[in-house]
Amino acid sequence: MRLRFFLVALGGAALLAQTPADRVVVHPKDTGVALVNPGMGWQFHHYDNNIRNYGLNLDPSDTVDEFPGLSSIYLRLAWSYIEPEEGKFNWSIVDTPAARWIAKGKQVTFRFTCSEGSPYATPEWVRKAGAKGYLHSGRGVAPDGRTWEPDFDDPIFLEKLDHFLAAAAARYDGSPEVAFIDVGSFGIWGEGHTYSSSRLPYSAATVRRHIDLYKKNFKRTLLVANDDFVSQGRGLEAIDYARRMGLALRDDSILVQGAERAYFHAYLAPLFWSTVPVILESEHYGMSKNRGAWGDGSLYLQAIEDYHASYATVHWYPREFLKECRPLVDKINLRLGYRLQLLEASWPPEVKRGELLAVGYRWRNGGVAPCLPGGYPAITMKDARGGIAGVFVDEDFDVRTLPVGPPDKAEPVAREVRSVSQDSRPPTAWALPPANILKPGTYTVWVSVGTRTGTPKIALPLGGDDGERRYKLGEIRIVN
């Protein structure tokens, strides 16, 4: 540790001793490109309400590749589709669409629901096993209602649900193909309320019970709480419990109504966004547009800002949505999640054997959310054939710590002599490998952000991509 501090100090002294003419200084421009990165992005509803919406009109080979910023697919399915008979599972209904998107490098996300508009979202065999429930009309309990909703506290229902979640967790828990899973077993459409079903009130204890079932079974995959856990008089108790249990936050149906009633729960976002993602789902786009609530869609962008959202959902046919809302999509892509902007980089044009490679740079997060996956800047040197000749990772600079702010107003954090903010740091410096590893010669300089070992993981809005998320900055000479 002392040696590391000594090297950093030496690097800072070396940079201080140099004049601007002694260094290569570049100011890369944000290309404006949509980014697909871990822990953020647009997602489509492939299944929604039933197994006909919204991806079923796409051919199996059609993954709407032209949609910018698409990172994941949302599969909202009633439990009854997957376990039509107790202990007999139809996972193919999940895995078939998931496979085509995963093959394109996308992730999947799940909500398994127990109450939908269909007669039995919870399998009928659960009722026949003795679980208590209610027929409802969509406006309250009704003896002649066509839809059955379970009593969400019933012990038989909870026991069967526990077994189902255990089976789902055996397949999906901890999978890198899965971005997150909603706690979707409580309320109509899994939204955490019964306003459009039985209208029966449930306490915060009910919500906690469902969260606990998911936490029991899904120990590694990110779980997500719905904003409507606070509705029907439950207050903040259930949502605070979700936060303390490490769940992320989701707000469904932005722009069901327009103007000041476009969304209601942005005040919950500060409980979550600094440590876990916030996911926003718009109202069914066509329905919102038809009732005049959508307007120009700018309130969806405002919700992205107010919630510091990492994910935004296309709640409609994706190609139609893109065609009609392309300017909005492009604006949201510049702010959704995180956007790591390299404002400046500098290095010496020549480094002699025995000297330190002193590198300075200035980074800013142009998005609304922290870079929650984290990552470390790396400088890579490549030879004339494109071979990697040297990799230098700044392990003391985690981009997760970059602050967020309004558009183009976030404070940059730098390694440079002249501090641009109180978070600025001295330049970093690395000793060169021996001459038999890094031979004398001229090399191209590339920047990336990724693991501690220099593997790029995060796409940057820079030109000169080598196809592996490294971006060319210039050249450097290594001499004896």
Residue pairs with C-beta under 8 A, 6 or more apart in sequence:
7 356
7 429
7 430
7 431
8 396
8 426
8 428
8 429
9 426
10 356
10 429
11 356
11 357
11 358
11 426
11 427
11 428
11 429
11 430
12 358
12 417
12 426
12 427
12 429
14 355
14 356
14 358
14 429
15 23
15 358
15 360
15 416
15 417
15 426
15 427
15 429
16 417
18 348
18 358
22 348
22 349
23 346
23 347
23 348
23 349
23 360
24 346
24 347
24 348
24 349
24 445
24 474
24 475
24 476
25 344
25 345
25 346
26 344
26 345
26 346
26 473
26 474
27 343
27 344
28 342
28 343
28 345
28 462
28 463
28 471
28 473
29 463
30 339
30 341
30 366
30 461
30 462
31 461
31 462
31 463
32 334
32 461
33 68
33 461
34 68
34 69
34 330
34 333
35 41
35 69
35 333
35 339
35 459
35 460
35 461
36 69
36 70
36 71
36 105
36 459
37 71
37 337
37 338
37 373
37 458
37 459
38 373
38 457
38 458
39 179
39 277
39 310
39 337
39 371
39 372
39 373
40 71
40 277
40 310
40 311
40 336
40 337
40 338
40 367
40 369
41 69
41 70
41 71
41 72
41 310
41 311
41 312
41 336
41 337
42 67
42 68
42 69
42 70
42 71
42 311
42 312
42 313
42 314
42 329
42 332
42 333
42 336
43 70
43 71
43 72
43 73
43 74
43 109
43 311
43 312
43 313
43 314
44 54
44 55
44 64
44 67
44 70
44 73
44 74
44 313
44 314
44 318
45 53
45 54
45 55
45 74
45 76
45 313
45 314
45 315
45 316
46 54
46 55
46 73
46 74
46 75
46 97
46 101
47 53
47 55
47 74
47 75
47 76
47 77
47 97
48 54
48 74
48 76
48 315
49 76
49 116
49 117
49 189
50 78
50 116
50 117
50 118
51 77
51 81
51 93
54 315
54 316
54 317
54 318
55 73
55 97
55 318
57 317
58 64
60 100
61 100
63 100
63 101
63 104
63 106
64 70
64 318
64 319
64 322
65 104
66 322
67 314
67 318
67 319
67 322
67 329
68 329
68 330
68 333
69 329
69 332
69 333
69 336
70 106
71 106
71 107
71 179
71 311
72 101
72 106
72 107
72 108
72 109
72 179
72 311
73 97
73 98
73 101
73 106
73 107
73 108
73 109
74 108
74 109
74 110
74 111
74 313
75 94
75 97
75 98
75 108
75 109
75 110
75 111
76 110
76 111
76 113
76 184
76 189
76 190
77 93
77 94
77 110
77 111
77 112
77 113
78 112
78 113
78 114
78 116
78 118
78 120
78 121
78 122
79 112
79 113
79 114
79 121
79 122
79 123
79 161
79 164
79 185
80 118
80 120
80 121
80 122
80 123
80 124
81 90
81 93
82 89
82 90
82 91
82 93
82 94
82 112
82 164
82 168
83 89
83 90
83 123
83 164
83 167
84 90
84 123
85 123
85 125
86 123
86 125
86 129
86 160
87 163
89 167
91 171
94 110
98 108
98 177
101 107
101 108
102 108
102 177
107 176
107 177
107 178
107 179
108 177
108 178
108 179
109 178
109 179
109 180
109 181
109 182
110 168
110 172
110 178
110 181
110 182
110 184
111 181
111 182
111 184
111 190
112 164
112 165
112 168
112 184
112 185
112 190
113 121
113 184
113 185
113 189
113 190
114 121
114 122
114 149
114 150
114 152
114 157
114 161
114 184
114 185
114 186
114 190
115 121
115 122
115 147
115 149
115 150
115 187
115 188
115 189
115 190
115 194
115 197
116 147
116 188
116 189
117 138
117 147
118 147
119 146
119 147
119 148
120 127
120 148
121 149
122 131
122 133
122 148
122 149
122 150
122 157
124 148
126 150
126 156
126 157
126 160
127 133
127 148
127 150
129 156
129 160
130 156
131 150
131 151
131 154
131 156
131 157
131 160
132 150
132 151
132 154
132 156
132 157
133 148
133 149
133 150
133 151
133 154
133 157
134 141
134 145
134 148
134 149
134 151
134 198
134 200
135 141
135 142
135 143
135 144
135 145
135 146
135 147
135 148
135 149
136 142
136 145
136 147
136 148
136 149
136 197
136 198
136 199
137 144
137 145
137 146
137 147
138 145
138 147
138 196
138 197
139 196
139 199
140 198
140 199
141 198
141 199
141 200
147 197
149 188
149 194
149 197
149 198
150 157
151 157
152 185
152 186
152 187
152 202
152 206
152 210
153 202
153 206
153 209
158 209
158 213
161 185
161 213
162 213
162 216
162 217
165 185
165 213
165 214
165 216
165 217
165 218
166 217
168 217
169 217
169 218
169 219
169 221
172 178
172 181
172 218
172 221
173 217
173 218
173 219
173 220
173 221
174 219
174 220
174 221
175 221
178 221
179 222
180 221
180 222
180 223
180 224
180 248
180 277
180 279
181 214
181 218
181 221
181 222
181 223
181 224
182 190
182 223
182 224
182 226
182 250
183 210
183 211
183 214
183 223
183 224
183 225
183 226
183 242
183 247
184 190
184 226
185 210
185 213
185 214
186 192
186 202
186 206
186 207
186 210
187 193
187 194
187 197
187 226
187 228
188 194
188 195
188 196
188 197
189 196
189 252
190 226
191 226
191 228
191 252
191 253
192 207
192 225
192 226
192 227
192 228
192 229
192 231
193 228
193 231
193 232
194 200
194 201
194 202
194 232
195 231
195 232
201 232
201 233
202 232
202 234
203 234
204 229
204 234
204 235
204 237
204 238
204 241
207 229
207 234
207 238
207 241
207 242
208 238
208 241
211 223
211 225
211 238
211 241
211 242
211 245
211 247
214 223
215 223
215 245
222 247
222 248
222 276
222 277
223 245
223 246
223 247
223 248
224 247
224 248
224 249
224 250
224 279
225 238
225 239
225 242
225 243
225 247
225 248
225 249
225 250
226 250
226 251
226 252
227 239
227 249
227 250
227 251
227 252
227 264
227 265
227 268
228 252
228 265
229 238
229 239
229 242
230 236
230 238
230 239
230 265
230 268
239 249
239 268
239 271
240 271
242 249
243 249
243 271
243 272
246 276
247 276
248 272
248 276
248 277
248 278
248 279
249 268
249 269
249 271
249 272
249 273
249 276
249 277
249 278
249 279
249 307
250 278
250 279
250 280
250 281
251 263
251 265
251 266
251 268
251 278
251 279
251 280
251 281
251 303
251 307
252 281
253 281
253 282
253 283
253 315
254 262
254 263
254 280
254 281
254 282
254 283
254 299
254 300
254 303
255 262
255 263
255 282
255 283
255 288
255 293
255 294
255 297
255 299
255 300
256 283
256 288
256 293
257 293
258 292
258 293
258 294
258 295
258 299
259 299
262 293
262 299
262 302
262 303
263 299
263 303
263 306
266 303
266 306
266 307
269 278
269 306
269 307
269 308
272 278
273 307
273 308
273 309
273 310
273 369
273 370
274 308
274 370
275 372
276 372
277 309
277 310
277 311
277 337
277 369
277 372
278 307
278 308
278 309
278 310
278 311
278 369
279 309
279 310
279 311
279 312
279 313
280 300
280 303
280 304
280 307
280 309
280 311
280 312
280 313
281 313
281 315
282 288
282 300
282 312
282 313
282 314
282 315
282 316
283 293
283 294
283 315
284 315
284 316
285 294
285 314
285 315
285 316
285 320
285 321
285 325
286 316
286 320
288 294
296 328
297 325
297 328
298 328
300 312
300 328
300 332
301 328
301 331
301 332
301 335
303 309
304 312
304 332
304 335
304 336
304 368
305 335
305 368
305 406
308 368
308 369
308 404
309 336
309 337
309 368
309 369
310 336
310 337
310 338
310 369
310 372
311 336
311 337
312 332
312 336
314 321
314 322
322 329
334 366
334 407
335 366
335 367
335 368
335 407
336 367
336 368
336 369
337 367
337 368
337 369
338 365
338 367
338 369
338 370
338 371
338 372
338 399
338 402
338 404
339 365
339 366
339 367
339 461
340 363
340 364
340 365
340 366
340 371
340 399
340 402
340 449
340 458
340 460
340 461
341 363
341 364
341 365
341 366
341 460
341 461
342 361
342 362
342 363
342 447
342 460
342 462
342 471
343 362
343 363
343 364
343 412
344 360
344 361
344 362
344 414
344 416
345 359
345 360
345 361
345 362
345 447
345 473
346 359
346 360
346 361
346 416
347 357
347 358
347 359
347 360
347 379
347 445
347 474
347 476
348 357
348 358
348 476
349 475
349 476
349 477
350 476
350 477
350 478
350 479
351 357
351 432
351 476
351 477
351 478
351 479
352 479
352 480
353 432
353 435
353 440
353 478
353 479
353 480
355 432
356 429
356 430
356 431
356 432
357 379
357 392
357 429
357 430
357 431
357 432
358 427
358 428
358 429
359 379
359 392
359 394
359 415
359 427
359 428
359 429
359 430
360 414
360 415
360 416
360 417
360 427
360 428
361 377
361 414
361 415
361 416
361 447
362 412
362 413
362 414
362 415
362 416
362 420
363 377
363 397
363 399
363 402
363 412
363 413
363 414
364 402
364 410
364 411
364 412
364 413
365 371
365 399
365 402
365 403
365 404
365 410
366 407
366 408
366 410
366 461
367 404
368 404
369 404
370 400
370 401
370 402
370 404
371 399
371 400
371 402
371 458
372 400
373 400
373 457
373 458
374 398
374 399
374 400
375 398
375 399
375 400
375 449
375 450
375 451
375 457
375 458
376 393
376 394
376 395
376 397
376 398
376 399
376 449
376 450
376 451
376 452
377 393
377 394
377 397
377 399
377 447
377 448
377 449
378 391
378 392
378 393
378 394
378 447
378 448
378 449
378 450
378 454
378 456
379 391
379 392
379 394
379 445
379 446
379 447
380 388
380 390
380 391
380 392
380 445
380 446
380 447
380 448
380 454
380 470
381 388
381 389
381 390
381 391
381 438
381 443
381 444
381 445
381 446
381 476
381 478
382 388
382 389
382 443
382 444
382 446
383 389
383 441
383 443
384 442
386 466
389 438
389 439
389 443
390 432
390 433
390 437
390 438
390 443
391 453
391 454
392 430
392 454
393 452
393 453
393 454
394 415
394 428
395 452
396 425
396 428
397 415
397 425
397 428
399 449
399 458
401 413
401 423
402 410
402 413
403 410
403 411
403 413
403 423
404 410
405 411
411 421
411 423
412 420
412 421
413 421
413 423
413 424
413 425
414 420
414 421
414 424
414 425
415 424
415 425
415 426
415 427
415 428
416 424
416 427
417 426
417 427
432 438
432 478
435 480
438 478
439 478
440 478
440 479
440 480
441 477
441 478
442 475
442 476
442 477
442 478
443 475
443 476
443 477
443 478
444 472
444 474
444 475
445 472
445 473
445 474
445 475
445 476
446 466
446 470
446 471
446 472
446 473
447 460
447 462
447 470
447 471
447 473
448 454
448 456
448 458
448 460
448 469
448 470
448 471
449 456
449 457
449 458
449 460
449 469
450 456
450 457
450 458
450 469
451 457
456 468
456 469
456 470
457 469
458 469
459 469
460 469
460 471
462 471
463 471
464 471
464 472
464 473
465 471
466 472
